[in-house]
Amino acid sequence: MRIILVLAALLLINAANANPVPTSDDIDRFVSERGFLARVGDVGEKVEAKASELVVNAMGFLGVPYKRGGTNSDTGFDCSGFVRTIYEQTAGLVLPRSANQQAAASEKIDRSDLKPGDLVFFNTMRRAFSHVGIYVGEGNFIHAPKPGAKVRVENMTGAYWARRFDGARRVPVEPVASGATP
């Protein structure tokens, strides 16, 4: 969507600087001369690479103990502290601190559209979006599960997680408006 808006803005700027109305040939030439389509492909590749990097980085924390309120590997993580740390270290994005705030700050996607690096949310405390993990692919996610446990990978289709699944979200490159709801 952002790419379409950028293209539209560039076309408007071009139109404002030239009197004739651009034809489809003008638009094609404009896009071609500036290598726009190549850059669109580059952006897609960079997003995919960053998602892979997120998953690889997250896997490096397997075995770190759960700690309520924890935000680092030295003392341990809780679920949202884990997700926040991975996104900050890997993508330079600072997510909100709690799982429900992370849900509100990300874009809702269909479960069928999940890609590695997306967030998955669960109702584990009798309230929506009370637990979060990072989708790693093939129905699996990595998370800091509970006191006494360690960061681990689990399958979302297992009975416990399937019953509690609240939804999937994608972290946008730019923050979602603060008034958004999960």
C-alpha positions as CSV (number, residue, x, y, z in Angstrom):
1,M,0.0,0.0,0.0
2,R,2.8,2.4,0.9
3,I,4.5,1.7,-2.4
4,I,1.3,2.6,-4.3
5,L,1.1,5.9,-2.3
6,V,4.7,6.7,-3.1
7,L,4.1,6.1,-6.8
8,A,0.9,8.2,-6.7
9,A,2.8,11.1,-5.0
10,L,5.6,10.9,-7.6
11,L,3.1,11.0,-10.4
12,L,1.4,14.0,-8.9
13,I,4.7,15.8,-8.6
14,N,5.6,14.9,-12.1
15,A,2.2,16.1,-13.3
16,A,2.5,19.4,-11.4
17,N,5.8,20.1,-13.1
18,A,4.6,19.4,-16.6
19,N,1.6,20.8,-18.4
20,P,0.4,17.8,-20.4
21,V,-1.6,15.0,-18.7
22,P,0.6,11.9,-18.5
23,T,-0.4,9.0,-20.7
24,S,0.0,5.3,-19.7
25,D,3.2,5.4,-21.9
26,D,4.5,8.4,-19.8
27,I,3.8,6.5,-16.6
28,D,5.5,3.3,-17.9
29,R,8.5,5.3,-18.9
30,F,8.6,7.2,-15.6
31,V,8.5,4.0,-13.6
32,S,11.0,2.3,-15.9
33,E,13.5,5.2,-15.9
34,R,13.6,5.4,-12.1
35,G,13.9,1.7,-11.6
36,F,10.8,1.7,-9.5
37,L,9.7,-1.8,-10.2
38,A,13.2,-3.1,-9.3
39,R,13.0,-1.2,-6.0
40,V,9.6,-2.7,-5.2
41,G,11.2,-6.2,-5.6
42,D,14.1,-5.1,-3.4
43,V,11.8,-4.0,-0.6
44,G,10.0,-7.4,-0.7
45,E,13.3,-9.2,-0.5
46,K,14.5,-7.0,2.4
47,V,11.3,-7.6,4.3
48,E,11.6,-11.4,3.8
49,A,15.3,-11.3,4.8
50,K,14.4,-9.3,8.0
51,A,11.7,-11.9,8.9
52,S,14.2,-14.7,8.5
53,E,16.7,-12.7,10.7
54,L,14.0,-12.2,13.3
55,V,13.4,-16.0,13.5
56,V,17.1,-16.8,13.6
57,N,17.7,-14.3,16.3
58,A,14.8,-15.6,18.4
59,M,16.1,-19.1,18.1
60,G,19.3,-17.9,19.7
61,F,17.4,-17.4,22.9
62,L,16.0,-21.0,23.2
63,G,16.4,-22.2,26.7
64,V,16.4,-18.7,28.4
65,P,14.3,-19.0,31.5
66,Y,10.9,-17.3,31.9
67,K,10.8,-14.4,34.3
68,R,7.7,-12.3,34.9
69,G,8.5,-8.7,33.7
70,G,11.8,-10.0,32.2
71,T,13.3,-8.2,29.3
72,N,16.8,-9.7,28.7
73,S,18.6,-13.0,28.4
74,D,20.7,-12.5,31.5
75,T,17.7,-12.6,33.9
76,G,15.0,-14.1,31.7
77,F,12.0,-13.0,29.6
78,D,8.3,-12.9,29.8
79,C,6.4,-13.4,26.6
80,S,6.1,-9.7,25.6
81,G,9.5,-8.8,26.8
82,F,10.9,-11.6,24.6
83,V,9.0,-10.3,21.5
84,R,10.0,-6.7,22.2
85,T,13.7,-7.6,22.6
86,I,13.8,-9.6,19.4
87,Y,12.1,-6.9,17.4
88,E,14.3,-4.2,18.9
89,Q,17.6,-6.1,18.4
90,T,16.8,-7.4,14.9
91,A,14.6,-4.7,13.3
92,G,15.3,-1.7,15.4
93,L,11.6,-1.4,16.2
94,V,10.6,-0.7,19.7
95,L,7.2,-2.4,20.4
96,P,5.0,-1.6,23.4
97,R,5.7,-3.6,26.6
98,S,2.6,-5.7,27.0
99,A,1.1,-8.4,24.8
100,N,-2.3,-6.6,24.4
101,Q,-0.4,-3.3,23.6
102,Q,1.6,-5.2,21.0
103,A,-1.6,-6.5,19.4
104,A,-3.0,-2.9,19.2
105,A,0.3,-1.7,17.6
106,S,0.3,-4.3,14.9
107,E,-1.8,-5.0,11.8
108,K,-4.4,-7.8,12.0
109,I,-3.8,-10.6,9.4
110,D,-5.5,-13.9,8.7
111,R,-4.1,-17.0,10.2
112,S,-3.6,-18.3,6.6
113,D,-1.4,-15.3,5.8
114,L,1.1,-16.0,8.6
115,K,4.7,-15.6,7.7
116,P,7.8,-16.1,9.8
117,G,8.3,-13.1,12.0
118,D,4.6,-12.3,12.5
119,L,3.1,-12.2,15.9
120,V,0.6,-14.8,17.3
121,F,-1.6,-14.0,20.2
122,F,-3.4,-16.3,22.7
123,N,-5.8,-16.0,25.6
124,T,-4.0,-17.7,28.4
125,M,-5.3,-15.6,31.4
126,R,-9.0,-15.4,30.6
127,R,-8.5,-12.2,28.7
128,A,-7.8,-11.6,25.0
129,F,-4.2,-11.0,23.8
130,S,-2.7,-12.0,27.2
131,H,0.2,-14.0,25.5
132,V,2.3,-13.4,22.5
133,G,4.9,-15.3,20.5
134,I,6.7,-15.0,17.2
135,Y,5.6,-17.3,14.3
136,V,8.5,-19.3,12.9
137,G,6.7,-21.2,10.1
138,E,5.0,-24.5,9.6
139,G,2.5,-23.9,12.4
140,N,5.2,-23.3,15.0
141,F,5.9,-20.3,17.2
142,I,8.7,-19.3,19.6
143,H,7.8,-17.8,23.0
144,A,8.6,-17.5,26.7
145,P,5.7,-19.6,28.0
146,K,5.3,-19.4,31.8
147,P,7.1,-19.4,35.2
148,G,9.4,-22.4,35.5
149,A,9.7,-22.9,31.8
150,K,12.2,-21.7,29.2
151,V,11.9,-20.0,25.8
152,R,10.8,-22.7,23.4
153,V,9.2,-23.5,20.1
154,E,5.7,-25.0,20.1
155,N,3.1,-26.0,17.6
156,M,-0.1,-23.8,17.4
157,T,-2.2,-26.7,16.4
158,G,-1.7,-28.5,19.7
159,A,-5.0,-28.7,21.7
160,Y,-3.9,-26.1,24.4
161,W,-2.8,-23.4,21.9
162,A,-5.5,-24.1,19.3
163,R,-8.2,-23.4,21.9
164,R,-6.6,-20.2,23.0
165,F,-5.6,-18.7,19.7
166,D,-6.7,-15.0,19.6
167,G,-5.3,-13.9,16.3
168,A,-2.3,-13.1,14.1
169,R,-0.7,-9.7,13.6
170,R,2.1,-8.2,11.5
171,V,4.3,-5.5,12.8
172,P,4.2,-2.6,10.4
173,V,7.4,-0.7,9.3
174,E,5.6,2.4,10.6
175,P,3.6,2.4,13.8
176,V,-0.2,1.9,13.8
177,A,-2.2,4.9,15.1
178,S,-2.3,4.8,18.9
179,G,-6.1,4.6,19.0
180,A,-6.1,1.2,17.3
181,T,-7.8,-1.7,19.1
182,P,-6.6,-5.3,19.1
